[in-house]
Amino acid sequence: MTGEARPDDGAAGDAGHPEGRMRHLAEEVRQIAAESRIGARRAQRRSKLWNATYICLGFPAAVLAGISGAAGLASPGARVPAAILALLSAGFSAGSTFLRADARQMANLRRRYAWQNLETRARLVLAHEAYEGVEQLHTALVALLEMRAAIPSSALVLAEAAPPPLQVPTPPTPLGP
């Protein structure tokens, strides 16, 4: 034994051989596909949660607002209960606005689609580039890693959904003396 790696030595010995490199690169692509599947599932669950939150806060707010308006107009004695219902409606509405559940749902839908796109691309890489050669597979893996890095987190997507800050125009500078 000279300590040299042989083709049948397992993972450590395969790294120098083209077949071993292909196997390792293909395994990385499989891991990206699995991670993408999990990420898409998580984003889908979060999207459903925020959709339910949006409905659970928005629907009661609308119903209570309608009932309080009708009760307030029905009789002078119903003004106090109508005011209480209006306050509850305002609380639900404020909670919905504060949580921004609709924006969070859309952010998670975008994240889900990005993860699904990455998974699809990884599967295509496994189906095609994995048989082309080490360099092509390496190039495709680098592109997949760049796609994975470009998938935004929830915080980044929410920041993009916010309107841009208002820019104060600068006065023009005079031309010439």
PLY file of the C-alpha trace (Angstrom):
ply
format ascii 1.0
element vertex 177
property float x
property float y
property float z
element edge 176
property int vertex1
property int vertex2
end_header
0.00 0.00 0.00
1.46 3.30 -1.07
-1.43 5.47 0.03
-2.49 6.14 -3.55
-6.18 6.33 -4.25
-7.55 3.60 -6.47
-10.84 3.69 -8.38
-12.38 1.18 -5.98
-11.34 3.06 -2.82
-14.69 4.84 -2.49
-15.48 8.56 -2.41
-11.99 9.77 -1.51
-10.35 7.75 -4.24
-12.85 8.73 -6.94
-12.25 12.47 -6.82
-9.34 12.43 -9.27
-11.01 10.25 -11.90
-13.50 11.67 -14.39
-16.12 9.08 -13.43
-15.68 9.91 -9.76
-15.88 13.64 -10.40
-19.03 13.13 -12.45
-20.54 11.08 -9.65
-19.70 13.72 -7.04
-21.00 16.59 -9.16
-24.20 14.67 -9.96
-24.68 14.03 -6.23
-24.41 17.78 -5.56
-27.08 18.41 -8.20
-29.30 15.77 -6.54
-28.85 17.53 -3.20
-29.86 20.85 -4.75
-32.97 19.20 -6.22
-33.88 17.74 -2.81
-33.27 21.07 -1.06
-35.42 22.80 -3.67
-38.27 20.36 -3.14
-38.17 21.01 0.62
-37.91 24.79 0.12
-40.91 24.80 -2.23
-42.96 22.78 0.26
-42.08 25.14 3.11
-42.90 28.22 1.05
-46.24 26.66 0.06
-47.14 25.97 3.71
-46.19 29.50 4.72
-48.23 30.90 1.85
-51.27 28.96 3.03
-50.74 30.17 6.60
-50.57 33.82 5.57
-53.58 33.42 3.29
-55.58 32.00 6.21
-54.37 34.85 8.42
-55.42 37.40 5.82
-58.90 35.87 5.55
-59.31 35.42 9.32
-58.53 39.07 9.97
-60.06 40.69 6.89
-63.40 38.91 6.72
-64.45 39.62 10.34
-63.36 43.23 9.93
-65.63 43.66 6.92
-68.56 41.88 8.54
-68.26 43.82 11.81
-68.01 47.11 9.94
-71.22 46.35 8.08
-73.06 45.24 11.20
-71.91 48.24 13.21
-73.02 50.61 10.47
-76.44 48.98 10.26
-76.82 48.90 14.04
-75.79 52.54 14.40
-78.35 53.65 11.83
-81.15 51.40 13.12
-81.86 53.15 16.41
-80.37 55.71 18.78
-80.15 53.11 21.56
-77.91 50.85 19.46
-75.12 53.40 19.09
-73.01 52.02 21.96
-73.04 48.42 20.66
-72.41 49.78 17.16
-69.40 51.72 18.44
-68.03 48.58 20.12
-68.45 46.62 16.88
-66.76 49.43 14.95
-63.82 49.32 17.36
-63.52 45.55 16.92
-63.65 45.99 13.16
-60.94 48.62 13.32
-58.81 46.30 15.47
-59.09 43.46 12.96
-58.32 45.83 10.12
-55.30 47.28 11.94
-54.02 43.77 12.69
-54.33 42.80 9.05
-52.51 45.93 7.95
-49.79 45.52 10.55
-49.08 41.88 9.70
-49.22 42.48 5.93
-50.46 38.94 5.48
-51.32 39.52 1.81
-47.77 40.67 1.01
-46.30 37.77 2.97
-48.49 35.31 1.09
-47.35 36.70 -2.27
-43.72 36.65 -1.12
-43.98 32.99 -0.21
-45.71 32.19 -3.50
-42.80 33.83 -5.34
-40.33 31.88 -3.23
-42.21 28.65 -3.95
-42.08 29.28 -7.70
-38.37 30.09 -7.49
-37.65 26.86 -5.58
-39.73 24.86 -8.08
-37.86 26.47 -10.96
-34.54 25.52 -9.35
-35.71 21.94 -8.80
-36.83 21.64 -12.42
-33.51 23.00 -13.66
-31.60 20.59 -11.40
-33.57 17.66 -12.80
-32.84 18.82 -16.34
-29.15 19.05 -15.48
-29.24 15.49 -14.17
-31.01 14.33 -17.32
-28.70 16.07 -19.78
-25.46 17.62 -18.54
-24.69 14.66 -16.28
-23.96 12.67 -19.46
-22.10 15.38 -21.36
-18.86 15.62 -19.39
-17.26 16.91 -16.24
-16.83 20.50 -17.43
-20.42 20.83 -18.66
-21.75 19.36 -15.42
-19.53 21.66 -13.37
-20.73 24.70 -15.32
-24.35 23.66 -14.85
-23.78 23.11 -11.11
-22.30 26.60 -10.76
-25.38 28.03 -12.53
-27.66 26.09 -10.16
-25.78 27.42 -7.14
-26.18 30.97 -8.48
-29.91 30.37 -8.94
-30.16 29.08 -5.37
-28.36 32.14 -4.03
-30.79 34.38 -5.95
-33.88 32.96 -4.22
-34.93 35.76 -1.89
-35.69 35.33 1.76
-39.07 36.48 3.08
-37.60 39.70 4.39
-36.09 40.64 1.02
-39.29 39.96 -0.88
-41.30 42.04 1.60
-38.81 44.89 1.25
-39.28 44.76 -2.54
-43.07 44.82 -2.12
-42.94 48.08 -0.16
-43.25 51.24 -2.24
-39.95 52.97 -2.91
-39.13 55.94 -0.69
-40.09 59.32 -2.06
-37.14 61.09 -3.68
-36.79 64.80 -3.12
-35.86 66.47 -6.39
-32.67 68.49 -6.37
-32.74 71.97 -7.84
-31.06 72.23 -11.23
-27.61 73.77 -11.31
-27.19 76.82 -13.51
-25.23 76.37 -16.72
-22.50 78.83 -17.40
-21.27 81.93 -15.55
0 1
1 2
2 3
3 4
4 5
5 6
6 7
7 8
8 9
9 10
10 11
11 12
12 13
13 14
14 15
15 16
16 17
17 18
18 19
19 20
20 21
21 22
22 23
23 24
24 25
25 26
26 27
27 28
28 29
29 30
30 31
31 32
32 33
33 34
34 35
35 36
36 37
37 38
38 39
39 40
40 41
41 42
42 43
43 44
44 45
45 46
46 47
47 48
48 49
49 50
50 51
51 52
52 53
53 54
54 55
55 56
56 57
57 58
58 59
59 60
60 61
61 62
62 63
63 64
64 65
65 66
66 67
67 68
68 69
69 70
70 71
71 72
72 73
73 74
74 75
75 76
76 77
77 78
78 79
79 80
80 81
81 82
82 83
83 84
84 85
85 86
86 87
87 88
88 89
89 90
90 91
91 92
92 93
93 94
94 95
95 96
96 97
97 98
98 99
99 100
100 101
101 102
102 103
103 104
104 105
105 106
106 107
107 108
108 109
109 110
110 111
111 112
112 113
113 114
114 115
115 116
116 117
117 118
118 119
119 120
120 121
121 122
122 123
123 124
124 125
125 126
126 127
127 128
128 129
129 130
130 131
131 132
132 133
133 134
134 135
135 136
136 137
137 138
138 139
139 140
140 141
141 142
142 143
143 144
144 145
145 146
146 147
147 148
148 149
149 150
150 151
151 152
152 153
153 154
154 155
155 156
156 157
157 158
158 159
159 160
160 161
161 162
162 163
163 164
164 165
165 166
166 167
167 168
168 169
169 170
170 171
171 172
172 173
173 174
174 175
175 176
